[in-house]
């Protein structure tokens, strides 16, 4: 099995262009064409529909996409397990949503590194959909996200309960004032959206909508405004007088979940590592 053929297939599927795929893979376009041809011959079917100005996956290519991702991920994982750096005894692959690294994961990762000097760790940032996919195909040992996935393949537990408070660039604002002047809506997930709508049914359209708490925080510091942000992220800035809590605004709670494969050989080890985080 040529793992480069699957990597090339995935790159062409993503770019829909043999030349761009070649550039991204740092190979010639003829090498890309040869790999795809060889893969199609081994599969006994065409994987791409080639038109004059468009390349897209055939039905067979669509069917292969999930398996190709799994094959590449598992190959990378196998290489990591077999080729551990000198002095390392085991490995851990961790993934999380971008905002969670700012709020809780970095502190937990530091505790894991301090407790397990013999462990090689890979820490990545992915979307919620990719996190679930990578836990299911076992290329991640544990993933952190807000919504617990509904899958019989995985187990989840509450990792942290995050307090969300309305923070403004000016002191003394009421919640109504804060939502009227430069409000930044941070998407903390569907549960937060329902709570927010119930508390502020007449709220105006936000000046900025973002899924990144970091973007919202930097925006209100630079341009003024208000946003619901996690207290671990803003507590130092509040103490320094850079931003201010809106004291009459409701405080929301948001659970962060740790997700791992039920049948993983490392599931018990992952549970022990999660206990290093003090809520």
C-alpha positions in Angstrom: 0.0 0.0 0.0 1.4 3.4 -1.0 0.4 5.9 1.7 1.5 8.7 -0.6 -1.2 7.7 -3.1 -3.9 8.3 -0.4 -2.4 11.6 0.7 -2.4 12.7 -2.9 -6.0 11.6 -3.4 -7.0 13.6 -0.4 -5.2 16.7 -1.6 -6.7 16.5 -5.1 -10.1 16.0 -3.5 -9.6 19.1 -1.4 -8.1 21.4 -4.1 -9.9 20.0 -7.1 -6.8 20.8 -9.1 -3.8 18.6 -9.9 -1.4 21.5 -10.2 -2.4 23.1 -6.8 -2.3 19.6 -5.2 1.2 19.1 -6.6 2.3 22.5 -5.2 0.9 21.7 -1.8 2.6 18.3 -1.7 5.9 19.7 -3.1 5.9 17.2 -6.0 5.5 17.5 -9.8 2.1 17.5 -11.4 3.1 14.4 -13.3 3.8 12.6 -10.0 0.3 13.6 -8.8 -1.2 12.2 -12.0 0.8 9.0 -11.8 -0.3 8.4 -8.2 -3.9 9.0 -8.9 -3.8 6.7 -12.0 -2.1 4.0 -9.9 -4.7 4.3 -7.2 -7.6 4.2 -9.7 -6.1 1.0 -11.3 -5.7 -0.7 -7.9 -9.3 0.2 -7.0 -10.6 -0.8 -10.4 -12.6 2.4 -10.8 -12.3 6.1 -11.6 -12.0 8.3 -8.5 -12.4 11.7 -10.2 -14.6 13.1 -13.0 -12.3 15.1 -15.2 -13.9 17.9 -17.1 -12.3 20.8 -19.0 -12.3 23.3 -16.2 -13.4 21.2 -13.3 -12.2 18.1 -11.4 -14.5 16.6 -8.8 -15.0 13.3 -7.0 -16.8 10.5 -8.7 -19.3 8.4 -6.7 -16.5 5.9 -6.0 -14.2 8.8 -5.0 -16.8 10.0 -2.5 -17.0 6.5 -1.1 -13.2 6.3 -0.7 -12.9 9.7 1.0 -13.7 8.6 4.5 -11.5 5.5 4.3 -8.6 7.4 2.8 -8.7 9.9 5.7 -8.8 7.0 8.2 -5.9 5.2 6.4 -3.7 8.3 6.5 -4.6 9.2 10.1 -3.9 5.7 11.3 -0.6 5.5 9.4 0.5 8.8 11.0 -0.6 7.4 14.4 1.3 4.1 13.8 4.5 5.9 12.9 4.2 8.0 16.1 3.6 5.0 18.3 6.5 3.0 16.7 9.0 5.8 16.4 8.8 7.5 19.8 11.6 9.9 20.6 14.4 8.6 22.7 13.4 8.4 26.4 9.7 8.5 25.6 7.6 5.5 26.6 4.2 6.3 25.3 2.3 8.9 23.3 -0.9 10.9 23.6 -2.8 12.6 20.8 -5.0 15.5 22.0 -7.3 17.7 20.0 -9.5 20.6 21.1 -11.6 23.6 19.9 -9.5 26.8 19.5 -11.2 28.7 22.3 -10.8 25.8 24.8 -7.0 26.0 24.6 -7.2 29.6 25.9 -9.7 28.8 28.7 -8.8 25.4 30.2 -6.8 23.0 28.1 -3.4 24.7 28.3 -3.4 24.5 32.1 -4.4 20.9 31.9 -1.7 20.1 29.3 0.9 21.7 31.5 -0.1 19.5 34.3 0.1 16.4 32.1 3.6 17.3 30.9 4.7 17.9 34.4 3.3 14.5 35.6 4.4 12.4 32.7 7.9 13.4 31.5 8.2 10.1 29.6 5.2 10.8 27.3 5.3 12.3 23.8 2.3 14.5 23.2 0.7 15.9 20.1 -1.7 18.7 20.7 -3.9 20.0 17.8 -6.8 22.4 17.0 -9.7 21.2 15.0 -13.4 21.9 14.3 -16.0 19.9 16.4 -16.8 17.7 13.4 -13.2 16.8 12.8 -12.6 16.1 16.5 -15.5 13.6 16.6 -14.3 12.0 13.4 -10.7 11.7 14.6 -11.8 10.1 18.0 -13.9 7.6 16.1 -11.1 6.6 13.8 -8.8 6.6 16.8 -6.3 9.1 15.5 -7.0 11.2 18.6 -6.9 9.7 22.1 -9.0 12.5 23.6 -10.9 15.5 22.2 -12.3 18.5 24.0 -15.5 20.3 22.8 -18.7 22.0 24.0 -21.3 19.6 22.7 -21.1 15.9 23.7 -21.4 13.9 20.4 -24.2 11.4 20.1 -22.3 8.3 19.0 -22.2 4.8 20.4 -18.4 4.7 19.6 -17.4 7.3 22.1 -17.6 8.1 25.8 -17.7 11.6 27.1 -17.5 13.3 30.5 -17.7 16.9 31.7 -14.2 18.2 31.8 -14.9 21.7 33.0 -17.8 24.1 33.7 -17.0 27.5 32.2 -18.6 30.7 33.5 -19.5 33.1 30.8 -19.9 36.8 31.8 -20.8 39.9 29.8 -17.7 42.0 29.6 -17.5 45.6 28.2 -14.8 48.1 27.3 -16.4 50.8 29.5 -17.4 50.7 33.2 -20.8 51.1 34.6 -22.8 49.9 31.6 -26.1 48.1 32.0 -26.7 45.0 30.0 -29.1 46.9 27.7 -26.5 49.5 27.0 -23.8 46.9 26.4 -25.9 45.1 23.8 -26.8 48.3 22.0 -23.2 49.6 21.5 -20.8 47.5 19.6 -22.0 44.1 20.8 -19.9 41.1 19.7 -21.8 37.8 19.7 -19.6 34.8 20.5 -21.0 31.5 19.4 -20.6 29.3 22.5 -22.7 26.5 20.9 -26.4 25.8 20.6 -27.2 25.6 24.3 -25.7 29.1 24.9 -27.7 30.4 21.9 -31.0 29.2 23.4 -30.2 30.8 26.8 -29.0 34.0 25.2 -32.2 34.3 23.1 -34.3 33.7 26.2 -32.6 36.3 28.2 -32.3 38.9 25.4 -35.3 38.3 23.1 -35.1 41.9 21.7 -31.4 42.2 21.3 -30.2 44.0 18.2 -28.0 42.5 15.5 -24.5 42.1 16.8 -21.8 44.3 15.3 -19.5 41.3 15.0 -20.4 37.6 15.0 -17.6 35.1 15.7 -16.9 31.5 16.9 -13.6 32.7 18.4 -13.6 34.2 21.9 -10.1 35.4 21.3 -11.2 37.5 18.3 -14.1 38.9 20.3 -11.8 39.8 23.3 -9.2 41.5 21.1 -11.9 43.3 19.2 -13.6 44.9 22.2 -10.2 45.9 23.7 -9.2 47.6 20.5 -12.5 49.0 19.2 -14.8 49.1 22.2 -18.0 47.1 22.7 -19.1 44.1 24.8 -19.2 40.3 24.6 -19.9 37.2 26.6 -16.5 35.8 27.5 -15.1 33.1 29.8 -14.0 34.4 33.1 -10.6 32.5 33.0 -9.8 34.5 29.8 -10.7 37.9 31.1 -10.1 37.9 34.8 -6.6 39.5 34.6 -7.8 42.1 32.2 -10.7 43.0 34.6 -8.3 43.3 37.5 -6.1 45.6 35.4 -9.0 47.8 34.5 -8.8 47.0 30.7 -12.3 45.6 30.5 -15.3 45.6 33.0 -18.0 43.2 34.0 -21.5 44.2 33.3 -22.9 43.5 36.7 -26.6 43.3 36.0 -26.2 40.8 33.1 -27.1 37.2 33.6 -24.2 34.8 34.0 -24.2 31.6 31.9 -22.6 28.3 32.5 -21.1 26.3 29.6 -19.9 22.7 30.0 -16.8 21.5 28.1 -16.6 17.8 27.4 -13.7 15.4 27.1 -14.5 12.7 24.5 -12.6 9.5 23.8 -13.2 6.1 22.1 -15.0 3.5 24.3 -12.8 0.7 23.0 -9.5 2.4 23.0 -6.7 0.6 24.9 -5.8 4.0 26.4 -9.3 4.8 27.7 -8.4 4.1 31.4 -5.2 6.1 31.0 -7.1 9.0 29.5 -9.5 9.0 32.4 -6.5 9.2 34.8 -5.1 12.1 32.9 -8.4 14.0 32.9 -8.4 13.8 36.7 -5.3 16.1 36.7 -7.6 19.0 35.8 -9.2 20.6 38.9 -12.5 22.3 38.1 
